[in-house]
Amino acid sequence: MLREAIAVLTPQCRRLVEMLFFESPSRPYAEVAAELGLALGSIGFTRQKCMERLRRQLEELGFY
């Protein structure tokens, strides 16, 4: 279910989730910002929005 939910995220959200949660060690925000072309200060907000989208998608798939 998690893979399916991640697959429907926007490419930017998908990549952000991969870099922050699936790479070991997780990347620092500065590196994530540089790769995604975002301001360093916007990574936390973007992360929050992407996680909300992921949560909603998981709920739609029946994950509780």
C-alpha positions as MATLAB code, in Angstrom:
seq = 'MLREAIAVLTPQCRRLVEMLFFESPSRPYAEVAAELGLALGSIGFTRQKCMERLRRQLEELGFY';
ca = [
       0.000    0.000    0.000;
       2.807    2.390    0.826;
       4.465    1.896   -2.557;
       1.137    2.424   -4.309;
       0.442    5.608   -2.316;
       3.913    7.008   -3.005;
       3.576    6.236   -6.706;
       0.652    8.651   -7.100;
       2.405   11.574   -5.389;
       3.762   14.356   -7.552;
       7.304   13.673   -8.747;
       8.646   16.352   -6.385;
       6.841   14.884   -3.360;
       7.859   11.366   -4.316;
      11.517   12.342   -4.542;
      11.388   14.324   -1.303;
       9.883   11.353    0.573;
      12.494    9.023   -0.916;
      15.397   11.283    0.049;
      14.189   11.993    3.583;
      12.790    8.611    4.578;
      14.143    5.848    2.363;
      17.799    6.735    1.859;
      20.241    5.706    4.520;
      21.463    7.945    5.902;
      18.711   10.433    5.134;
      19.906   13.542    3.376;
      20.264   16.910    5.079;
      17.655   19.516    4.169;
      20.297   21.633    2.383;
      21.078   18.780    0.004;
      17.393   18.002   -0.577;
      16.682   21.662   -1.299;
      19.538   21.878   -3.786;
      18.484   18.748   -5.662;
      14.820   19.743   -5.835;
      15.547   23.388   -6.668;
      13.765   24.655   -3.555;
      14.715   27.239   -0.966;
      16.162   25.653    2.159;
      13.501   27.335    4.289;
      10.679   25.752    2.289;
      11.702   22.128    2.797;
       9.866   21.753    6.123;
       6.638   23.179    4.701;
       6.949   21.105    1.521;
       7.657   17.984    3.584;
       4.530   18.632    5.653;
       2.343   19.059    2.561;
       3.762   15.924    0.940;
       3.186   13.887    4.097;
      -0.421   15.123    4.251;
      -0.939   14.007    0.649;
       0.635   10.643    1.413;
      -1.553   10.206    4.494;
      -4.702   11.004    2.498;
      -3.703    8.591   -0.246;
      -3.073    5.815    2.283;
      -6.478    6.447    3.817;
      -8.093    6.175    0.373;
      -6.373    2.820   -0.073;
      -7.780    1.587    3.235;
      -4.680    1.910    5.405;
      -5.491    3.042    8.946;
];
